[in-house]
Amino acid sequence: MKLLCLAAALFGGSSLASRLFAASYAGLVTTLDLDESQAGYRLTPISDTNACGASPSWLMPDADNGLLYCLNEAIDGSNATLTSFKVNTNGSLTEIYQLETVTGPVHSRFYSAGGRTFFVVAHYSGSSVTTYSLEPAAGTFTHLQTFTYKLDGPGAVPDRQEAPHPHGVAIDPTGRFVLVPDLGADYVRIYHINSSTGLLEEQKPLVASPGSGPRHGVFWTPKGAHPDSTKGVRYYLASELNSHLTGYEVTYTRNGKLSFHKFYETTTYGGSQPPAGSTAAEITISPGNNHIVITNRNDNTFGSSNDSVAVFSCADASGSFFKKNVTFSGLYPAYGSIPRQFEISEEGDKLALALQNSHRVAVAGWDDETGSAGPLLAETTLDGQITAVIWDL
């Protein structure tokens, strides 16, 4: 669904345009065009909709069917919703279907089983995980499961861990497991996907350090590995409350479960003490499969209201033994305050950032070979706090 096209002339010369979508707590999902010409880059809002709900928190594209899914967190106390949109050729969004759900949806992923498509949602304030069966071509979906959790008492950080707070979703490389970091419980909740029904079957969670606040996690596999291969799989976890990156070796056991061996842990500042009040946010593996990228919020590393992007090298290994060579590469400017979420372009040359408290979307250069963020290319201010931005893939 990557819409690359020759756009109208800008600044007196031809230009190349890329499309992005951004969500904000102003209740808007905005379509933006990033135009490149001889004069440079320009990021321009071209359409928006308020049909997602009062507090759009996450965007999930369906590349094959030209659809976009939006989670409405409902932080204002209204009903939380999940909405599907058709992406029109002019970039506008047409609502297809909307369903009320447990409060606080903040993250979601698709998965497949039995020839059908499903998606799973983490609900922060609702202390829940929900699943849905999907009719991909139609963009409609049906609720299947709700897992709701409680704590016996507050966690090590009582003001943030007064209840379970599922925050992220990751599907393992084989498509057989779902992992959900729970910031409030200091768990990574693990579910096996029933290969026939698509229903999730809960397993024993991965226990994180007390007070760490697991937020988001990503899987890594050696470059060129077969999708069904279970060799060399790693899981990298970004924890919000202590701003840590933790690396685990993943083993697929004979009894159909996952086991984890921690082989790496440091702060998202490469071992340095995180600045007071800072928190880690998003994590991803670079398109080249050789870098872990994490955003740090409220650290003001590059000046007032200019937070940071942390990069770690995780070079590929060869042979029967996989190296555990994760190293800190450095910090780069986020070009704004509270980089809640980001995404690297498919080509590996640009980094789009959702700058929540700056009310801006920024696009910076990205060198995928070296794993370094480049200069600010373009930015635009939108209404409300920006919660997510994605490239139109």
C-alpha positions in Angstrom: 0.0 0.0 0.0 3.0 2.2 -0.4 1.7 5.1 -2.5 4.7 6.6 -4.3 3.8 8.9 -7.1 4.9 11.8 -9.1 3.2 14.8 -7.5 2.4 18.1 -8.9 5.3 20.5 -9.4 6.6 22.2 -6.3 8.9 25.1 -6.1 9.2 25.1 -9.9 10.4 21.5 -10.3 9.0 17.9 -10.2 8.7 16.2 -6.8 8.2 12.8 -5.3 5.6 12.3 -2.6 5.2 9.7 0.1 2.1 9.4 2.3 1.8 9.1 6.1 -1.1 8.8 8.6 -1.0 10.4 12.1 -3.4 10.0 15.1 -3.9 12.6 17.8 -5.8 13.0 21.0 -7.7 15.9 19.4 -9.8 13.1 17.9 -8.3 13.3 14.5 -6.6 10.9 12.1 -4.7 13.0 9.5 -3.3 12.0 6.1 -0.1 13.8 5.2 2.0 14.0 2.1 5.8 14.2 2.3 6.9 16.0 -0.9 10.5 16.0 -2.1 11.8 18.4 -4.7 15.0 20.2 -5.6 14.1 22.8 -2.9 13.9 20.1 -0.2 11.0 18.4 1.7 7.6 19.6 2.7 5.1 17.8 5.0 1.5 18.8 4.3 -1.8 17.6 5.9 -4.2 16.8 3.1 -7.2 15.2 4.8 -8.5 14.3 8.3 -11.4 12.5 9.9 -12.8 12.4 13.4 -14.6 9.1 12.9 -12.2 7.0 14.9 -13.4 8.6 18.2 -12.3 11.1 20.8 -8.8 9.7 21.5 -7.1 7.9 18.6 -4.1 6.1 20.0 -2.8 3.6 17.4 -3.0 3.0 13.7 -2.7 -0.4 12.0 -2.6 -0.6 8.2 -3.8 -3.5 6.1 -1.6 -3.2 3.0 -3.2 -6.0 1.0 -6.7 -4.5 1.2 -6.1 -0.8 1.2 -7.5 -0.4 4.7 -6.5 1.4 7.9 -7.6 0.4 11.5 -7.7 2.9 14.3 -7.9 2.3 18.1 -9.8 5.0 20.1 -8.4 4.9 23.7 -11.3 7.0 25.1 -9.1 8.8 27.7 -12.0 11.2 28.2 -14.2 8.5 29.6 -16.3 7.9 26.5 -16.7 4.5 24.9 -13.6 3.0 23.5 -13.9 1.9 19.9 -12.1 0.1 17.1 -12.7 1.4 13.6 -11.8 0.3 10.0 -11.3 2.8 7.2 -11.0 2.5 3.4 -8.0 4.5 2.2 -9.2 6.4 -0.9 -6.9 7.3 -3.8 -6.8 11.0 -2.7 -5.7 10.0 0.8 -9.0 10.6 2.5 -10.4 7.9 4.8 -13.9 6.5 4.6 -15.3 4.7 7.7 -16.3 1.1 7.1 -17.0 -0.4 10.5 -16.9 0.5 14.2 -17.2 -1.7 17.3 -17.2 -0.7 21.0 -14.6 -2.4 23.1 -12.9 -2.4 26.5 -11.6 1.0 27.6 -8.0 2.0 26.9 -6.9 0.2 23.6 -3.4 1.3 22.8 -1.7 -1.3 20.6 -2.7 -4.1 18.2 -1.3 -6.6 15.7 -2.8 -8.9 13.0 -2.2 -12.7 13.1 -3.3 -15.7 11.1 -4.6 -19.2 11.9 -6.6 -21.8 10.0 -6.6 -19.7 6.8 -8.3 -16.8 8.6 -7.1 -13.4 9.8 -7.4 -12.1 13.4 -6.1 -9.2 15.5 -5.3 -8.8 19.1 -5.5 -5.5 21.2 -3.8 -4.4 24.4 -5.9 -2.3 26.7 -3.9 -0.1 29.1 -6.6 1.4 31.3 -8.9 -1.6 30.8 -6.4 -4.1 32.2 -7.3 -6.4 29.3 -6.3 -8.1 26.1 -9.0 -8.7 23.5 -9.1 -10.6 20.2 -11.2 -10.3 17.0 -11.8 -12.4 13.9 -11.5 -10.3 10.7 -13.1 -10.3 7.3 -10.1 -8.6 5.6 -11.6 -7.7 2.3 -14.7 -6.2 3.9 -12.9 -4.6 6.8 -15.4 -5.9 9.3 -14.6 -7.8 12.5 -16.2 -9.8 15.4 -15.1 -9.8 19.0 -13.8 -13.2 20.2 -12.1 -13.1 23.6 -11.4 -10.8 26.5 -8.7 -11.5 29.1 -9.1 -9.2 32.1 -6.5 -9.0 34.9 -6.2 -7.8 38.5 -3.4 -7.2 40.9 -3.3 -8.4 44.5 -1.8 -5.1 45.4 0.2 -2.2 43.9 3.5 -2.8 42.3 6.9 -1.4 43.0 5.9 1.9 41.4 2.5 2.4 43.0 1.3 5.4 41.1 1.9 3.7 37.8 1.4 0.0 38.9 -1.9 0.3 40.7 -3.4 -2.1 38.2 -2.4 -4.3 35.2 -1.7 -2.2 32.1 -1.2 -4.3 28.9 0.6 -1.9 26.6 2.0 -3.6 23.5 1.6 -6.6 21.2 4.1 -8.7 19.3 3.6 -11.8 17.2 6.5 -14.3 17.2 8.3 -15.0 14.0 6.6 -18.4 13.5 3.1 -16.8 14.0 2.3 -19.2 16.8 2.6 -16.9 19.9 1.4 -13.5 21.0 3.4 -11.5 23.6 1.9 -8.6 25.5 4.1 -6.5 27.9 2.1 -5.5 30.9 3.5 -2.3 32.4 1.4 -2.5 35.6 2.1 -6.2 36.5 5.8 -6.4 35.4 4.9 -9.3 33.2 5.1 -10.1 29.5 2.0 -12.1 29.0 2.3 -15.0 26.7 -0.5 -16.6 24.6 -0.4 -19.6 22.2 -2.4 -19.2 19.0 -4.7 -22.2 18.4 -3.8 -23.1 14.8 -7.3 -24.1 14.0 -9.6 -21.6 15.7 -7.3 -18.6 16.1 -8.2 -18.4 19.8 -5.5 -17.4 22.2 -4.5 -19.9 25.0 -2.8 -18.2 27.9 0.5 -19.5 29.2 2.8 -18.7 32.1 4.1 -15.1 31.7 7.7 -13.9 31.4 8.5 -12.1 34.7 10.3 -8.8 34.3 12.2 -6.9 37.0 10.0 -5.3 39.7 9.2 -1.7 38.9 10.5 -1.9 35.3 7.2 -1.4 33.6 7.4 -3.4 30.4 6.0 -1.3 27.5 6.8 -2.7 24.0 8.8 -5.6 22.7 10.0 -6.8 19.3 11.3 -10.1 18.0 14.5 -10.5 16.0 15.6 -13.4 13.7 18.8 -13.9 11.8 18.7 -12.4 8.3 17.5 -14.9 5.7 16.0 -17.3 8.3 13.0 -19.3 7.2 9.8 -18.0 8.7 9.2 -21.3 10.5 12.8 -21.4 11.9 13.1 -21.3 15.6 16.9 -21.0 15.7 18.5 -17.8 16.8 15.2 -16.0 17.8 15.6 -13.1 20.2 13.1 -10.9 22.0 14.0 -7.3 22.9 11.9 -5.6 25.6 11.7 -1.8 26.2 10.6 -1.1 29.8 9.1 2.3 30.4 9.5 2.9 34.1 13.2 2.2 34.4 14.1 3.0 30.8 15.8 -0.4 30.2 16.5 -2.5 27.1 16.5 -6.3 27.8 17.5 -9.0 25.4 16.3 -12.6 25.7 17.2 -15.7 23.8 14.0 -17.5 22.9 13.7 -21.3 22.9 10.7 -23.2 21.5 10.2 -26.1 23.8 8.9 -29.5 22.8 5.7 -29.1 24.9 4.6 -26.1 22.8 5.8 -23.3 24.9 8.4 -20.5 24.9 11.3 -20.2 27.3 13.5 -17.1 27.7 17.1 -16.6 28.7 18.2 -13.0 29.5 21.5 -12.3 27.8 21.6 -8.5 27.7 20.3 -5.6 29.8 21.2 -1.9 30.0 19.6 1.4 30.1 18.3 3.0 27.0 21.2 5.4 27.4 23.8 2.7 26.9 24.4 2.1 30.6 24.3 5.8 31.7 21.7 6.7 34.3 18.5 7.9 32.7 17.7 11.6 33.3 15.2 12.1 36.1 11.6 11.8 34.8 12.6 10.2 31.5 10.8 7.1 30.2 11.4 4.8 27.3 8.6 4.5 24.7 8.7 2.8 21.3 11.1 0.0 20.1 11.7 -1.4 16.6 14.2 -3.4 14.6 15.6 -1.4 11.7 14.7 -2.5 8.1 18.3 -3.8 7.7 17.8 -6.1 10.7 21.0 -4.8 12.3 19.8 -2.1 14.8 17.5 -1.8 17.7 15.9 1.7 17.8 14.1 3.1 20.9 12.7 6.5 21.7 13.3 8.2 25.1 10.7 10.7 26.4 11.1 13.8 28.6 14.9 13.6 28.7 15.7 16.9 27.0 19.0 15.5 25.9 19.2 17.8 22.9 17.8 20.9 24.6 14.5 22.0 26.0 11.7 19.9 24.6 14.1 17.9 22.3 14.2 14.3 23.5 16.2 11.4 22.1 16.3 8.4 19.9 18.6 5.6 21.1 20.3 3.2 18.7 21.8 -0.2 19.5 23.7 -2.4 17.1 22.5 -6.1 16.9 24.6 -7.4 14.0 23.7 -10.6 12.3 25.6 -13.8 13.2 26.5 -16.8 11.1 27.0 -20.4 11.8 25.4 -22.7 14.3 26.1 -20.5 17.3 24.5 -17.0 17.4 26.5 -14.2 18.8 24.9 -12.0 21.5 26.7 -8.8 20.3 24.4 -5.9 21.2 26.2 -2.7 21.6 25.1 0.9 22.2 25.6 3.1 19.1 24.5 6.5 20.5 21.7 9.0 20.9 20.2 11.2 18.2 17.7 14.1 18.4 14.0 13.3 18.3 13.3 16.9 17.1 10.5 17.4 19.7 9.0 16.5 23.0 7.7 13.1 24.0 8.4 10.9 20.9 5.7 8.4 21.8 5.9 6.4 18.7 7.9 6.3 15.4 8.4 4.3 12.3 11.2 3.9 9.8 10.3 4.0 6.1 10.3 0.7 4.2 13.3 2.0 2.1 15.2 2.6 5.3 16.0 6.2 4.6 13.6 8.2 6.7 12.3 8.2 10.3 8.8 9.5 11.1 8.2 10.6 14.7 5.0 11.2 16.6 5.9 14.0 19.0 3.1 13.9 21.5 3.7 17.1 23.5 5.1 19.1 20.7 1.8 18.5 18.7 4.0 17.7 15.7 4.9 15.0 13.2 8.6 15.2 12.2 10.5 13.3 9.5 14.2 12.9 9.8 16.8 11.2 7.7 17.8 7.7 8.6 20.9 5.7 7.5 20.0 2.1 7.7 23.5 0.8 7.1 25.1 2.7 10.0 21.9 3.0 12.2 22.1 6.7 12.6 19.4 9.4 12.5 20.1 12.3 10.1 18.9 15.9 9.9 15.3 17.1 10.2 13.8 16.9 6.7 10.3 18.2 7.4 7.8 18.8 10.2 4.2 20.0 10.6 2.1 21.0 13.6 -1.3 19.3 14.1 -4.2 19.7 16.5 -3.7 17.8 19.8 -1.1 15.5 21.2 0.3 13.2 18.5 0.0 9.5 19.5 1.1 7.6 16.3 2.4 8.1 12.8 2.9 5.4 10.2 4.0 5.3 6.6 1.4 4.2 4.1 2.9 0.9 3.2 
